[in-house]
Amino acid sequence: MSGDLSSSLNNPDLYPNWMWILGTVLGVAVLAWIVYSVWRWWNSRIGEVMELQTITDTRRKKYLTYIDQIADRYADGDLDARGVHLALAGLMRALGTERTGRDLEVATVSEVRELVPVWPGLANVLQACEIPSFSGDNIPQGQPSHEAVTNVLTMAVEAVNV
């Protein structure tokens, strides 16, 4: 085995030119597909809801019943003003999600206004619920607790009946 090894070695084989062309075409196609997918996703993320989905009278009555139950629990003392606002905010977000087809469970009030410009009543109810929900028992100055609860319940009923 101590002989000349250079005769047993082969020159490297080069790829044919069509393989380089095919690889380049596939690379460009994959890159174009990624760019198109990102562009499509980016443009479809935020879109305004131009019309609300209708709900049946049975569903509407169910939401009104939930509002009445919240009001009854407040009257019985089971809920304070903050609890009413939190319960109504959750209920109205569920209604908004159902009527718009968008997930509004975690959207801010400004996002709801942007996403659902055809239903300003929903954003108004959520805004009315926002301050008392996060500031404890503090209701805006000059507005007694009972009056604030009554106003937000009335706004919720109006929003359901849209």
KOLVOMAR-44778 format. One record per atom (N, C-alpha, C, CB): residue in one letter; z, y, x. Coordinates in steps of 0.1 Angstrom, whole numbers, plus 2048, in hexadecimal, padded with zeros to 3 digits. Glycine has a CB too. Example, Ala and Ser with C-alpha at 12.3 -4.5 7.8 and 13.67 -1.06 7.14 Angstrom:
KOLVOMAR-44778
a84E7C7884/a84E7D387B/a84E7DF884/a85A7D3871/s8477EA880/s8477F5889/s84F800881/s8397FA88D/
end
This chain:
KOLVOMAR-44778
m8007F4808/m800800800/m80080D808/m80C8007F7/s7FE80B815/s7FF81681E/s7F181C81F/s80581382B/g7E7819817/g7DA81D818/g7D882C813/g7D0814811/d7CC82F812/d7C883D80D/d7C983D7FE/d7B9840812/l7D28457F8/l7D48467EA/l7CB8507E3/l7E384A7E7/s7C48587EA/s7BB8627E4/s7B085C7DD/s7B686C7EF/s7AC8507E0/s7A184A7D9/s7A58447CC/s79B83E7E2/s7B28427CA/s7B783D7BD/s7BA8487B3/s7C38347BF/l7BB8547B8/l7BE85F7AF/l7B28647A8/l7C686A7B7/n7B386879C/n7A786E795/n7A987D793/n7A6867787/n79E883792/n79E89278F/n7A4893781/n790898791/p7AA89E77E/p7AF8A0770/p7A48A2766/p7B98AD76F/d7A689C75A/d79C89D750/d79F8AA748/d79C891746/l7958B2746/l7968BF73F/l7938BC730/l78C8CA744/y7998C4727/y7968C2719/y7888C7717/y7A18CA711/p7828C170D/p7758C7709/p7768D5703/p76D8BD6FF/n76C8DD704/n76D8EA6FE/n7708EB6EF/n7608F2701/w76B8E16E8/w76D8E26D9/w77C8E16D6/w7658D76D2/m7848DA6DE/m7938D96DC/m7998E76DD/m7998CF6E5/w7958EF6E7/w79B8FC6E9/w7989056DD/w7969036F6/i78B9046D8/i78790C6CD/i78F9076C0/i77890A6CA/l7908FA6BE/l7978F56B2/l7A68FA6B3/l7968E66B2/g7AC8F96BE/g7BA8FD6C0/g7BC90C6BD/g7BF8FA6CE/t7B39146C2/t7B39226BF/t7B29256B0/t7A992A6C7/v7A891F6AA/v7A692169B/v7B291C693/v799919697/l7B8911697/l7C490D690/l7D0916692/l7C88FF694/g7D191B69E/g7DC9256A1/g7DA932699/g7DC9286B0/v7CE937698/v7CB943690/v7CD940681/v7BC948693/a7C993567C/a7CB93166E/a7DA93166B/a7C592466B/v7E292B673/v7F192A671/v7F7938671/v7F892167B/l7F394067B/l7F894E67B/l7F495666F/l7F3955688/a7E895466B/a7E395C65F/a7EB957652/a7D495965C/w7ED94A651/w7F5945646/w80394A646/w7F5936646/i80A94B651/i817951652/i81795F64E/i81D94F661/v80E967654/v80D975650/v80B977641/v80297C658/y80297063B/y7FF97062D/y80C96D625/y7F3967629/s813962629/s81F95E621/s829969622/s824951627/v82C96E62E/v83697962F/v832985627/v83897D63E/w825989628/w820995620/w822992611/w811997623/r81E98760C/r8209845FE/r82E9845FA/r8199765FB/w83797E602/w84597D5FF/w84B98C5FF/w84D975609/w847994608/w84C9A1609/w8489AA5FD/w8479A8616/n83C9A85F9/n8379B05EE/n83C9AC5E0/n8289B15EE/s84099F5DF/s84599A5D2/s85499A5D0/s84098C5D0/r85B99F5DB/r86A99E5D9/r86F9A85CF/r8709A25E7/i86B9B45CF/i8719BE5C6/i8669C15BD/i8769CA5CD/g8679BE5B0/g85E9C25A6/g8659C659A/g8549B65A3/e8619D0594/e8679D5588/e8649CC57C/e8639E3584/v86E9CA574/v86C9C2567/v8679CC55D/v8799BB563/m85A9CA559/m8549D4550/m8579D1541/m8459D4552/e85B9C553E/e85F9C3530/e86A9B8530/e8539BF527/l8739B9526/l87E9B0525/l8799A451D/l88A9B651E/q87F998521/q87C98C51A/q88498D50D/q87F97F522/t87F989502/t8869894F6/t89097D4F5/t87C9894E9/i89B97F4EF/i8A49744ED/i8A59724DE/i8B29784F3/t8A99664DA/t8AA9634CC/t8B696A4C6/t8AB9544CA/d8B696B4B9/d8C19714B2/d8CE9694B4/d8BE9724A3/t8CC95C4B6/t8D89534B8/t8DE9574C6/t8D49454B8/r8D69594D0/r8DB95D4DD/r8E196B4DD/r8CF95C4E8/r8DA9744D5/r8E09814D4/r8EE9814CE/r8D698A4CC/k8EF9794C3/k8FC9784BC/k9069724C5/k8FA9704AF/k9029694CE/k90B9624D7/k91196D4E1/k9049574DF/y9089754E6/y90D9804EF/y91698A4E8/y9019884F5/l91298D4DB/l91B9964D4/l9299904D1/l91499A4C6/t9289824CF/t93597B4CD/t93D97C4DA/t93296C4C9/y93797A4E5/y93E97B4F2/y9459894F3/y9359784FE/i93D9934F0/i9439A14F0/i94F9A24E7/i9389AC4ED/d94E99D4DB/d95999D4D1/d9659964D7/d9559974C4/q96398A4DD/q96E9834E3/q97598B4EE/q9699754E9/i96D9924F6/i97399A501/i97B9A54FA/i9689A050A/a9769AB4F0/a97D9B64E9/a98A9B14E2/a9749BD4DE/d9899A54DD/d99599E4D7/d9A099B4E1/d9919914CF/r99B9964ED/r9A59934F7/r9AB9A04FD/r99E98C503/y9A49AB4FD/y9AA9B8501/y9B49BD4F6/y99E9C3502/a9B09BB4E9/a9B99BF4DF/a9C69B74DF/a9B29BE4D1/d9C59AA4E2/d9D19A14E3/d9D99A34EF/d9CC9934E2/g9D49AB4F9/g9DB9AD505/g9D89A3510/g9EA9AD503/d9CF99950E/d9CC990518/d9C4996524/d9C3984512/l9BC9A0521/l9B59A752B/l9B99B652B/l9A59A6528/d9BA9BB537/d9BC9CA539/d9AE9D053A/d9C59CD545/a9AE9DD53C/a9A19E553D/a9989DF548/a9A49F453F/r99F9DC553/r9979D755F/r9919C955B/r9A09D656B/g9999C1555/g9949B4551/g9889B4547/g99F9AB54B/v9899BE53E/v97E9C0534/v9719C453C/v9829CB52A/h9739CD545/h9679D254C/h9619C7555/h96B9DE555/l9699BF55B/l9649B3563/l95D9A955A/l96F9AD56B/a9639A654F/a95D99C546/a9509A1540/a96799953A/l9509AE53C/l9439B3537/l9389B4541/l9469C1531/a93C9B854E/a9329B8558/a92C9AB55B/a9399BE565/g9349A055B/g92F99355D/g92698F551/g93A98955E/l92A992545/l92298E539/l915996539/l92A99152C/m9159A353C/m9099AB53C/m8FF9A7547/m90C9BA53D/r9059A3553/r8FC99E55D/r8F5991559/r90499C56B/a8FC988552/a8F697C54D/a8EB97F543/a901972547/l8EE98853A/l8E498C531/l8D8992538/l8EA996526/g8DA99B541/g8CF9A1549/g8C7997550/g8D59AB553/t8CD98D556/t8C698255D/t8BD97A553/t8D0978564/e8C3978547/e8BB97053D/e8AF978538/e8C496D531/r8B1985535/r8A798D52F/r89C992539/r8AD999529/t89F993546/t896997550/t88F98C558/t89C9A1559/g896981559/g891976562/g894979570/g882975560/r89B983573/r8A0986581/r8AF983582/r89D995585/d8B397F58E/d8C197C590/d8C8989592/d8C397359C/l8D098E588/l8D799B589/l8E699858B/l8D59A357C/e8EA98C58D/e8F898958F/e8FF99159A/e8FA97A591/v8F79935A5/v8FD99A5B0/v8F79A75B3/v8FD9915BC/a8EE9AC5AB/a8E79B95AD/a8F09C45AB/a8DA9BA5A4/t8EE9CF5B3/t8F69DB5B1/t8F09E35A5/t8F69E45BD/v8F79ED5A0/v8F29F5595/v8E59FB599/v8FD9FF591/s8E4A015A5/s8D7A075A9/s8CC9FD5A9/s8D9A0E5B6/e8CF9F15AE/e8C49E75AE/e8C09E35A0/e8C99DA5B5/v8CA9E2597/v8C79DF589/v8BE9EA583/v8D39DD580/r8C19F7586/r8B9A02581/r8ABA01587/r8BFA0F585/e8A99FD593/e89C9FC599/e8949F0594/e89D9FB5A8/l89B9E5592/l8949D958D/l8919D957F/l89D9CD591/v8999DF577/v8989DF568/v8979ED562/v8A39D7562/p88D9F5565/p88CA02560/p88AA03551/p881A0A567/v8869F854B/v8849F953D/v8909F6535/v8799EE539/w89C9F453B/w8A89F1534/w8B49F953B/w8AB9E2534/p8B4A0653A/p8BEA0E540/p8CCA0B53B/p8BBA1D53F/g8CDA0752E/g8DAA04528/g8E29F9530/g8D89FF51A/l8DB9F0536/l8E29E553E/l8E89EC54A/l8D89DA542/a8E19F4551/a8E69FA55D/a8F2A04559/a8DBA02565/n8F1A0A54E/n8FBA1354A/n908A0C547/n8F7A1B53D/v907A00540/v9139F853E/v9199F354B/v90F9EC535/l9119EE554/l9169E9561/l91C9F5569/l90A9E3569/q917A01568/q91DA0C56F/q92AA10569/q913A1856F/a92BA0F55C/a937A12555/a942A08558/a935A13546/c93E9FB55B/c9479F155E/c94B9F156D/c9419E355B/e9439F7575/e9459F6584/e9519FD589/e9399FC58B/i953A0A585/i95FA1158B/i96CA0B587/i95EA20586/p96FA0857A/p97CA02577/p97D9F457C/p97DA02568/s9739ED57E/s9749DF583/s9799DF592/s9669D8583/f9759E959A/f9789E85A8/f9839F15AC/f96C9EB5B0/s9889FA5A3/s993A035A6/s9A09FF5A0/s98FA115A2/g9A19F359C/g9AE9EE596/g9AF9F3588/g9BA9F359E/d9BA9F9585/d9BD9FE577/d9B9A0C575/d9CB9FC573/n9B3A12580/n9B0A2057F/n9A3A23577/n9AFA2658D/i9A5A2956C/i999A2D563/i996A3B567/i99DA2B554/p989A3F566/p986A4D56A/p98FA57563/p977A50566/q992A6256A/q99BA6C565/q996A72558/q99DA77570/g99FA7554F/g99CA7B543/g997A71538/g992A85545/q997A6453C/q992A5A532/q99DA4F531/q984A54536/p9A4A4F526/p9AEA45525/p9A8A37525/p9B6A47517/s9B1A2E529/s9ACA2052B/s9A6A1A51E/s9B8A1752F/h9ACA1C513/h9A7A16506/h999A1C503/h9B1A194FB/e998A29505/e98BA30502/e980A2B50B/e98CA3F504/a983A28518/a979A23522/a975A1551E/a97FA23530/v97EA0D519/v97B9FF515/v972A00509/v9889F7512/t976A084FF/t96EA094F3/t960A0E4F6/t975A134E9/n95FA184FE/n951A1D502/n949A12509/n953A2950B/v94FA0A512/v947A00519/v9439F550F/v94E9FB525/l94C9F1506/l9499E74FC/l93D9EB4F3/l9559E44F4/t93E9F84EF/t9339FD4E7/t9269FD4EE/t936A0C4E2/m926A014FB/m91AA01503/m9149F3505/m91DA08511/a91D9EA506/a9199DC508/a9129D74FB/a9259D350B/v9189DA4F0/v9129D64E3/v9049DC4E2/v91A9DA4D7/e9029E94E5/e8F59EF4E4/e8EB9E94EE/e8F79FE4E8/a8F09E54FA/a8E79DF504/a8E29D14FF/a8EE9DE511/v8EB9CA4F8/v8E79BC4F3/v8DD9BE4E8/v8F49B54EE/n8DE9C84E0/n8D59CA4D4/n8C89D04D8/n8DC9D34CA/v8C59D34E5/v8B89D84E9/v8AE9CE4E7/v8B89DD4F7/
end
